[in-house]
Amino acid sequence: MTITALATTDTTITRPAPALADLEVTATSEEWLRKLRAVGVAASNRPPIPILACVLVECSQGKATVSAYDYETSAVAKLQHEPSGRLKDAQALLPLSWLVRTIRTITRRNPKAPVTLAAREMLGQRLLTVSAEGYTIPILNHYNVAEYPPLPEHAAFERFRMDRQVLVGALNRSLVAASTDDTLPILTSIEIQGAGKHLTMQATDRYRLSSERIATKQPVPEFRFLMKAAVWKSVSRHLDGDQVTVGVLASADSPGRSGGGTALSLISGDLTYTLMGTGGEYPKLAALFLDTAATHIEADRRDLIDQVSVTVDLNERNTPATIVMTSSTITIRPALNEAPAAAVETPALVAAGTVPEDATQAVAFNPAYLLAALRSIDAEKVRMSFQESLAKPVCLTAGGVACGTKDTYRHLIMPVRMPQPLEGV
């Protein structure tokens, strides 16, 4: 049998992707490294897709930017570079760690040395080079810019401005109580609510709770946003402008829904971050703060920090510290394996409050939690407010401030069982 092969003609025309324009940007080593670290917040260290460990350098209309995106956070930084006429519209995609390491290595002795990043088409391949201090370090770009995920496009943002120090300070204080346990993602977030001329931030890990309401100079849209605490911790250190422009998604048309739940933008100086929120309903926490307290006691914050620091260092891990209070003193006793708490002698701090005369009250806390709370309160004195039962949460505020005051920083800590009962308490 004879088999005759039939020839077929393929009329499909494959068009090569258009070549990227050449790119050349020069800025100081200091500027490159600062902006690369800033956008590195949105570049994954161990990404599921290797391309997400890259940064995108773009030139358009004479301006250059560096950006990164990991599907949850996007970061864009304007690069302060040397003028070079009209920069061509061009792009280059580079591994962030390689670029940072290369620039830092070749300019170690001169952080203000000019560094030139160039990208050119050579022999059908995209060749990238970093040049500085007489070195020219090449890298063949194996990443296709077309495969890099585009920065997300959102609906209209409603924007308002805030003093950077006020906003960063309030959010950083909220970090103290945010959970680090990823098994409960919603508790690893900071809840931000806006209404009228106020922003309220709160966070909890189920054992402690921080809450603060700050005033704004202009009305803010009504919104609710759950910001990942770990993302904010990374972002906050790079915001360097005097002001922060906060953008929240415009309110949805659906009844009962407020804006901001999906994304929040932060613009400060040369940096723009867009953060995706955590999904879910945050616990209702406002009712945990009592308007009035059964008793309270106040002492010097610095002295309290010193005593709690000693306790943190002396205690075994996860062993509670005992606080003993009278009408005029407060004492923080470490728990030692070799001796009961009653046998430990600790200097008594001068205190004032509403503890009854001739009465002694004792309560125990995780000393690390107590130390973090004390450090987050910016005041000379600290007030500890107690409910009728000492087994219920204790409220820490600045001296002279009642726990029911909303326009202040408030911190709740859940007491723990005392290691052993104290004589006379």
C-alpha positions in Angstrom: 0.0 0.0 0.0 1.3 3.4 -0.9 0.6 6.3 1.5 0.6 9.7 -0.1 1.4 12.6 2.3 -0.8 15.6 1.6 1.0 18.9 2.0 -0.9 21.6 3.8 -0.2 25.3 3.7 -0.3 27.3 6.9 -1.4 30.8 6.2 -1.1 32.0 9.8 1.2 34.9 10.1 3.1 35.3 13.5 4.0 38.8 14.3 6.9 39.3 16.7 6.1 41.5 19.7 7.4 45.1 19.1 10.8 45.7 20.6 10.9 47.8 23.7 12.5 51.2 23.4 16.0 51.7 24.8 16.1 53.0 28.4 18.7 54.9 30.3 18.2 56.5 33.7 20.9 58.0 36.0 20.3 58.8 39.7 22.5 58.7 42.8 23.1 55.3 44.5 21.4 56.7 47.6 18.3 57.6 45.6 18.1 54.3 43.8 18.5 52.3 47.0 16.0 54.3 49.0 13.3 54.0 46.3 14.0 50.4 45.7 13.6 49.6 49.4 10.4 51.6 49.4 8.8 49.7 46.6 10.2 46.4 47.9 7.3 46.3 50.3 5.2 45.1 47.3 7.8 42.7 45.9 7.6 39.2 47.3 10.7 37.6 48.9 9.6 34.1 48.1 6.9 34.5 45.5 4.8 31.7 44.0 5.6 33.3 40.6 9.3 34.4 40.2 8.3 37.5 38.2 6.7 38.9 41.4 10.2 39.4 42.9 10.9 42.0 40.2 10.6 45.7 40.0 9.4 47.6 36.9 11.4 50.7 35.9 9.4 52.9 33.5 10.2 56.1 31.7 7.4 58.2 30.3 7.4 61.9 29.2 10.8 62.5 30.7 10.0 61.1 34.1 11.1 57.7 35.6 9.3 55.6 38.2 10.0 52.3 40.0 7.1 50.1 40.9 6.2 46.7 42.3 3.0 44.6 42.8 2.3 41.3 44.6 -1.5 41.2 44.0 -2.1 42.6 47.4 0.0 45.7 47.6 1.2 48.0 44.9 4.0 50.6 45.3 5.1 53.3 42.9 8.0 55.6 43.6 9.0 58.7 41.5 12.7 58.6 40.9 14.7 61.8 41.3 17.1 61.4 38.4 19.4 63.5 36.3 17.8 65.5 33.6 18.4 63.9 30.2 16.1 65.7 27.9 12.9 63.8 26.9 13.3 60.2 28.2 11.9 57.7 25.8 8.8 55.8 26.8 10.5 52.5 27.9 10.3 49.8 30.4 12.7 47.3 32.1 11.9 44.5 34.5 14.6 43.5 36.9 15.0 41.2 40.0 14.8 43.5 43.0 17.4 41.7 45.1 19.9 41.6 42.3 19.5 45.3 41.6 19.8 46.3 45.2 22.8 44.1 45.8 24.6 45.3 42.7 24.1 49.0 43.3 25.1 48.7 47.0 28.2 46.6 46.2 29.7 48.8 43.5 29.0 52.1 45.3 29.8 51.0 48.9 32.5 53.7 49.3 30.5 56.5 47.6 26.7 56.4 48.3 26.2 59.6 46.3 27.8 58.1 43.2 25.7 58.4 40.0 24.3 55.0 38.9 23.0 54.5 35.4 20.5 51.8 34.5 20.4 51.0 30.8 18.4 48.6 28.7 19.0 47.9 25.1 18.1 45.4 22.4 21.2 43.4 21.3 21.2 40.4 19.0 17.5 39.8 19.7 17.9 39.9 23.4 17.2 42.5 26.0 20.4 43.5 27.7 20.3 45.4 31.0 23.4 47.0 32.6 24.1 48.9 35.8 27.0 51.3 35.6 28.8 53.1 38.4 32.3 53.9 39.7 33.8 52.5 36.5 31.9 49.2 36.7 29.4 48.0 34.1 27.5 45.0 35.3 25.3 43.3 32.7 22.3 41.0 33.2 20.3 39.4 30.5 16.6 40.1 31.3 14.9 36.8 31.2 11.6 38.3 32.3 9.1 39.5 29.7 7.6 42.9 30.6 4.3 41.8 29.0 3.9 39.0 31.5 4.2 41.3 34.5 0.8 41.9 36.2 -0.4 45.5 35.5 -1.1 47.7 38.5 -4.7 47.4 39.6 -7.2 49.9 38.4 -9.8 51.0 40.9 -12.9 53.1 40.9 -12.8 56.7 42.0 -11.1 57.4 45.3 -12.3 60.0 47.8 -9.2 61.7 49.3 -8.3 63.6 52.4 -5.0 64.8 53.8 -3.5 64.2 57.2 -0.3 65.2 59.0 2.0 62.2 58.6 3.3 62.1 62.1 -0.3 62.0 63.5 -1.5 59.2 61.2 1.7 57.1 61.5 1.8 57.5 65.2 -1.8 56.4 65.7 -1.5 53.4 63.4 1.8 52.3 65.0 0.2 52.4 68.4 -2.5 50.1 67.0 0.2 47.6 65.9 0.9 46.8 69.6 -2.3 44.8 69.9 -2.6 43.2 66.4 -2.3 39.5 66.3 0.6 37.7 64.5 -1.3 34.4 64.3 -2.1 33.8 60.6 -4.7 31.2 61.5 -7.1 34.1 62.2 -6.3 36.6 59.4 -8.8 39.2 60.4 -7.1 39.7 63.8 -3.8 40.4 62.0 -5.4 43.6 60.7 -6.0 47.1 62.0 -9.5 48.3 61.6 -9.7 51.9 60.4 -13.1 53.7 60.4 -13.8 57.2 59.1 -16.7 59.4 59.8 -17.2 63.2 60.1 -13.9 64.6 61.2 -12.6 61.6 63.0 -10.6 58.4 62.3 -10.8 55.5 64.7 -8.1 52.7 64.7 -8.4 49.6 66.7 -6.7 46.2 66.9 -6.9 43.1 69.0 -5.3 39.6 69.4 -8.1 38.5 71.9 -5.8 39.1 74.9 -5.4 42.8 74.5 -7.1 45.6 72.6 -6.0 49.0 71.5 -8.3 51.8 70.4 -7.7 55.4 69.4 -9.8 58.2 67.8 -8.0 61.1 66.2 -9.4 64.3 64.8 -8.9 65.4 61.2 -8.8 68.9 59.9 -11.2 68.2 57.1 -14.2 65.9 56.8 -13.5 62.3 55.8 -15.7 60.0 53.9 -17.6 57.3 55.8 -15.6 54.1 55.4 -14.3 51.0 57.0 -11.0 49.3 56.0 -9.1 46.4 57.4 -5.4 47.1 56.9 -3.0 44.2 57.2 -0.8 45.0 60.2 2.4 43.5 58.7 1.9 45.5 55.5 1.5 48.7 57.4 4.6 48.0 59.5 6.6 47.7 56.2 5.0 50.7 54.6 5.1 53.2 57.5 8.9 53.4 57.6 9.1 54.7 54.1 6.5 57.5 54.2 8.6 60.6 54.2 6.4 63.6 53.3 5.0 66.1 55.8 1.5 65.1 54.7 -0.2 61.8 53.7 -3.0 61.9 51.2 -5.4 59.0 52.1 -7.7 57.7 49.4 -10.6 55.4 50.0 -12.8 53.9 47.4 -16.0 55.9 46.8 -19.0 54.5 48.7 -20.8 51.7 46.9 -24.4 52.1 45.7 -25.6 49.0 47.6 -27.5 50.0 50.8 -25.6 49.3 53.9 -22.2 49.3 52.3 -19.6 51.9 53.0 -16.6 52.8 50.9 -13.0 51.8 51.4 -13.6 48.2 52.1 -11.6 47.0 49.1 -8.6 49.3 48.7 -6.9 52.2 50.4 -4.2 54.4 48.9 -1.5 56.3 50.7 0.4 59.1 49.0 3.4 60.8 50.7 6.3 62.5 49.1 7.4 60.5 46.0 5.6 57.4 47.1 2.2 55.9 46.3 1.0 52.7 48.0 -2.3 51.0 47.2 -3.3 48.4 49.8 -5.9 45.7 49.5 -8.0 45.1 52.6 -8.7 42.0 54.6 -12.1 40.5 54.0 -14.5 39.8 56.8 -16.3 41.4 59.7 -14.2 42.8 62.5 -15.3 42.0 66.0 -17.4 44.6 67.8 -15.1 46.0 70.4 -16.4 49.4 71.6 -18.6 47.9 74.3 -15.5 46.5 76.1 -14.5 50.0 77.3 -16.4 51.0 80.4 -17.5 54.5 80.9 -16.6 54.4 84.6 -14.2 52.3 86.6 -14.6 50.8 90.1 -11.1 51.8 91.0 -8.0 53.2 89.4 -4.4 53.9 90.2 -1.8 56.2 88.6 2.0 56.1 88.6 5.0 57.5 86.7 5.2 55.8 83.3 9.0 55.7 83.2 9.2 54.0 86.6 6.6 51.5 85.5 8.5 50.7 82.3 11.7 50.2 84.3 10.1 47.7 86.7 8.3 45.8 84.0 11.4 45.6 81.9 13.2 44.0 84.8 10.3 41.5 85.2 10.4 40.7 81.5 14.1 39.9 81.7 13.8 37.8 84.9 10.6 35.9 84.3 10.5 32.6 82.6 8.8 32.8 79.2 5.0 33.2 79.4 5.2 33.5 83.2 2.9 36.3 84.5 4.1 39.2 86.6 2.2 40.2 89.7 1.1 43.8 90.4 0.4 44.7 94.0 -1.4 48.0 94.7 -2.3 49.9 97.8 -3.8 53.4 98.1 -0.4 55.0 97.7 2.0 52.5 96.1 2.2 50.1 93.2 4.8 47.2 93.0 5.5 44.9 90.1 7.0 41.6 91.2 8.7 39.1 88.9 7.8 35.4 89.2 10.9 33.3 89.9 11.1 29.5 89.9 13.4 29.6 93.0 11.1 31.8 95.1 7.4 32.6 95.5 6.3 36.0 94.4 5.6 37.1 98.0 9.3 36.6 98.8 10.6 38.9 96.0 11.4 42.4 97.2 10.7 45.1 94.6 10.9 48.9 95.1 7.4 50.3 95.7 6.5 53.1 93.3 4.6 56.2 94.5 1.0 56.0 93.2 -2.3 57.7 93.7 -5.8 56.5 93.0 -9.0 55.2 94.4 -7.8 52.0 96.0 -9.3 51.9 99.5 -7.2 52.8 102.5 -5.7 49.7 104.3 -6.6 47.6 101.3 -4.2 45.6 99.1 -5.1 44.5 95.6 -3.2 42.2 93.3 -3.5 41.3 89.7 -1.2 39.4 87.2 -0.4 40.2 83.6 1.8 38.9 80.8 4.7 41.3 81.4 5.6 41.6 77.7 2.1 42.7 76.9 2.1 45.2 79.8 5.5 46.6 78.6 4.3 47.1 75.1 1.2 48.9 76.3 3.2 51.3 78.6 5.6 52.1 75.8 2.7 53.0 73.5 1.2 55.6 75.8 2.8 59.0 75.4 2.4 60.6 78.8 4.3 61.2 82.0 1.8 59.2 84.1 -0.3 56.1 83.3 -3.7 55.3 84.7 -4.8 51.7 85.2 -8.6 51.4 85.6 -10.2 48.3 87.1 -13.7 46.8 87.1 -15.4 45.4 90.1 -13.8 42.0 89.3 -10.0 42.1 88.9 -10.4 39.1 86.6 -11.9 41.4 83.9 -9.9 43.5 81.4 -7.9 46.4 82.8 -7.8 49.7 80.9 -4.5 51.7 80.5 -4.7 55.4 79.5 -2.6 58.5 80.1 -2.7 59.9 83.6 -5.9 61.8 84.4 -7.8 60.3 81.4 -10.8 58.1 82.1 -11.2 54.9 80.2 -14.5 56.1 78.7 -12.7 59.0 76.9 -12.9 58.2 73.2 -10.5 60.9 71.9 -7.4 59.3 73.4 -5.3 56.2 73.2 -6.8 53.3 75.2 -5.4 49.9 75.8 -7.1 46.9 77.4 -5.2 43.9 78.8 -6.8 40.7 80.0 -5.4 39.6 83.4 -4.1 36.1 83.8 -4.2 33.7 86.8 -1.6 34.7 89.4 1.3 32.2 89.8 0.4 31.7 93.5 -1.8 33.7 95.9 -0.2 36.4 97.9 -0.5 36.6 101.7 -2.9 39.2 102.8 -4.5 39.7 99.4 
